[in-house]
Amino acid sequence: MSKLRTFVAIEMPVAVKQSATQAVATMQKATESVRWVSTDQLHLTLKFLGDVEDRDIYSVCQAAQRSVVGIERLSIECGGIGAFPSIQKPRIIWFGAQDPSGSLTRVFTNLEGELSGLGFPKEPRRFAPHITLGRVRHGRRNLGDLTEVLNSFSDASPIEVPVDELTVFTSELHRSGPVYTVVGRAPLDS
């Protein structure tokens, strides 16, 4: 049996990708110490599962489908740029995602419950929806003007993002970056 690096996510529309592309272009000028995510592959990860036996992928897709039963399409707001653990000491640079209705948090909670029933551990950290834009390279701390640039994006206007399905992806890591393959979709109620 082979194992597939697997995660459940929400795909991002073109408007978010375009906004992120512009922001990343600005941030790239501030530092070379960040490995940027290809903006054409942007997504909001709900659950990273790690290496999953290929025979278990179907069960993961079924769990994703069960997690959205009875949940209608929802909207989130994407905008603003921040960093984990903080803008002053960034390791992960992200595009923010707000969940004003709380529906996304409900989907996340349901998904956690369904996947824990399959033996996947629950996330110990509080759910903080975000779209990863880049990761500071290990050991690289020459961040130049990155903190100032990050602060300049704090007032960006949010983009409304309709969410009508969850997507189950597998990921193959290559030197040029990850390659994602859709292996399942879980539509929300209309």
C-alpha positions as CSV (number, residue, x, y, z in Angstrom):
1,M,0.0,0.0,0.0
2,S,1.2,3.5,-0.7
3,K,0.6,6.6,1.3
4,L,-0.6,9.9,0.0
5,R,-0.1,13.3,1.7
6,T,-3.7,14.4,2.2
7,F,-5.6,17.5,3.3
8,V,-9.1,18.9,3.2
9,A,-9.5,22.5,2.1
10,I,-11.5,25.3,0.5
11,E,-10.3,26.4,-2.9
12,M,-9.9,30.1,-3.4
13,P,-11.5,32.1,-6.3
14,V,-9.6,34.2,-8.8
15,A,-10.2,37.5,-6.9
16,V,-8.4,36.2,-3.8
17,K,-5.5,34.8,-6.0
18,Q,-5.1,38.1,-7.8
19,S,-5.1,40.1,-4.5
20,A,-2.6,37.6,-3.0
21,T,-0.4,37.8,-6.1
22,Q,-0.1,41.6,-5.8
23,A,0.6,41.4,-2.0
24,V,3.3,38.7,-2.5
25,A,5.0,40.8,-5.3
26,T,5.3,43.6,-2.8
27,M,6.5,41.4,0.0
28,Q,9.1,39.7,-2.2
29,K,10.8,43.1,-2.6
30,A,11.3,43.3,1.2
31,T,13.1,40.0,1.8
32,E,14.5,36.9,0.2
33,S,14.1,34.9,3.4
34,V,10.6,33.6,2.6
35,R,9.6,30.7,0.4
36,W,6.3,31.9,-1.2
37,V,3.4,29.6,-2.0
38,S,2.4,29.6,-5.7
39,T,-0.7,31.8,-5.7
40,D,-2.4,29.7,-8.3
41,Q,-2.6,26.9,-5.6
42,L,-4.0,29.0,-2.8
43,H,-6.5,27.3,-0.5
44,L,-7.7,27.5,3.1
45,T,-6.7,24.3,4.8
46,L,-9.4,22.9,7.2
47,K,-7.5,19.8,8.1
48,F,-4.0,18.5,7.2
49,L,-4.0,14.7,7.6
50,G,-0.4,13.9,6.6
51,D,0.3,10.6,5.0
52,V,-2.8,8.5,4.4
53,E,-3.0,5.0,3.1
54,D,-4.4,5.1,-0.4
55,R,-7.0,2.6,0.6
56,D,-8.3,5.1,3.2
57,I,-8.8,8.0,0.9
58,Y,-12.4,7.1,0.1
59,S,-13.2,7.0,3.8
60,V,-11.7,10.5,4.2
61,C,-13.8,11.8,1.3
62,Q,-16.9,10.2,2.9
63,A,-16.1,11.9,6.2
64,A,-15.8,15.3,4.4
65,Q,-19.2,14.7,2.9
66,R,-20.8,13.8,6.2
67,S,-19.3,16.9,7.8
68,V,-21.3,19.3,5.6
69,V,-24.7,17.5,5.7
70,G,-27.3,20.1,6.6
71,I,-24.9,23.0,6.2
72,E,-25.9,25.6,3.5
73,R,-23.5,27.4,1.3
74,L,-21.7,30.1,3.3
75,S,-19.5,33.1,2.8
76,I,-16.2,34.0,4.4
77,E,-14.2,37.3,4.1
78,C,-10.6,37.1,3.0
79,G,-8.3,40.1,3.4
80,G,-5.5,41.5,5.5
81,I,-2.1,40.0,5.9
82,G,-0.6,38.7,9.1
83,A,1.9,36.2,10.4
84,F,2.2,33.3,12.9
85,P,3.3,33.5,15.6
86,S,3.4,37.4,15.2
87,I,4.3,40.0,12.6
88,Q,7.4,40.9,14.6
89,K,8.6,37.3,14.5
90,P,7.0,35.7,11.4
91,R,7.3,32.1,10.5
92,I,4.1,31.7,8.5
93,I,2.8,34.7,6.4
94,W,-0.9,34.5,5.8
95,F,-3.9,36.1,4.1
96,G,-6.7,36.4,6.7
97,A,-10.0,34.7,6.6
98,Q,-12.9,35.8,8.7
99,D,-16.0,33.7,9.5
100,P,-18.6,36.3,10.6
101,S,-21.5,33.8,10.6
102,G,-19.5,31.1,12.5
103,S,-20.6,28.6,9.8
104,L,-17.0,27.8,8.8
105,T,-16.1,27.0,12.4
106,R,-19.1,24.6,12.5
107,V,-17.8,22.9,9.3
108,F,-14.3,22.6,10.9
109,T,-15.8,21.2,14.1
110,N,-17.9,18.7,12.2
111,L,-14.9,17.7,10.0
112,E,-12.7,17.2,13.1
113,G,-15.4,14.9,14.6
114,E,-15.8,12.8,11.5
115,L,-12.1,12.4,10.9
116,S,-11.3,11.6,14.6
117,G,-13.8,8.8,14.1
118,L,-11.4,7.4,11.5
119,G,-8.4,7.7,13.9
120,F,-7.0,11.1,12.9
121,P,-6.1,13.2,15.9
122,K,-8.0,16.4,16.6
123,E,-6.1,19.7,16.1
124,P,-4.9,20.9,19.6
125,R,-4.8,24.5,18.5
126,R,-7.8,26.9,18.3
127,F,-9.1,27.1,14.7
128,A,-7.6,30.1,13.0
129,P,-8.7,30.2,9.4
130,H,-6.1,31.5,7.0
131,I,-4.5,31.1,3.6
132,T,-0.8,30.5,3.8
133,L,1.2,32.8,1.5
134,G,4.7,32.0,2.6
135,R,7.0,30.4,5.1
136,V,10.2,31.9,6.5
137,R,13.1,29.7,5.5
138,H,14.5,27.8,8.5
139,G,17.4,29.7,10.0
140,R,16.8,32.7,7.8
141,R,16.1,35.8,9.9
142,N,17.2,38.6,7.5
143,L,13.6,39.8,7.0
144,G,14.5,43.3,5.8
145,D,11.5,45.6,5.8
146,L,9.0,42.7,5.9
147,T,7.4,43.7,9.2
148,E,6.7,47.2,7.8
149,V,5.3,45.8,4.6
150,L,3.1,43.4,6.6
151,N,1.8,46.2,8.7
152,S,0.9,48.2,5.5
153,F,-1.6,45.5,4.5
154,S,-3.6,45.7,7.7
155,D,-6.3,47.9,6.3
156,A,-6.9,45.9,3.1
157,S,-10.5,45.6,2.1
158,P,-11.9,42.1,2.5
159,I,-13.0,40.0,-0.4
160,E,-16.2,38.0,0.0
161,V,-15.6,34.4,-0.8
162,P,-18.6,32.0,-1.3
163,V,-18.0,28.5,0.0
164,D,-20.0,25.9,-1.7
165,E,-17.8,22.8,-1.2
166,L,-14.9,21.2,0.6
167,T,-12.1,19.7,-1.5
168,V,-10.0,16.7,-0.5
169,F,-6.5,17.0,-2.0
170,T,-3.4,14.8,-2.2
171,S,-0.1,16.5,-2.5
172,E,3.2,15.4,-4.0
173,L,6.2,17.3,-3.0
174,H,8.6,18.3,-5.8
175,R,11.7,20.5,-5.9
176,S,9.7,23.1,-7.7
177,G,6.9,23.0,-5.1
178,P,3.9,20.8,-4.3
179,V,1.6,19.4,-6.9
180,Y,-2.0,19.1,-5.7
181,T,-4.6,16.5,-7.0
182,V,-8.3,16.7,-6.2
183,V,-9.4,13.3,-5.0
184,G,-12.9,14.3,-3.7
185,R,-15.4,17.0,-3.3
186,A,-18.0,17.5,-0.6
187,P,-20.7,20.0,-1.7
188,L,-22.6,22.1,0.8
189,D,-26.4,22.2,0.6
190,S,-27.7,24.9,-1.8
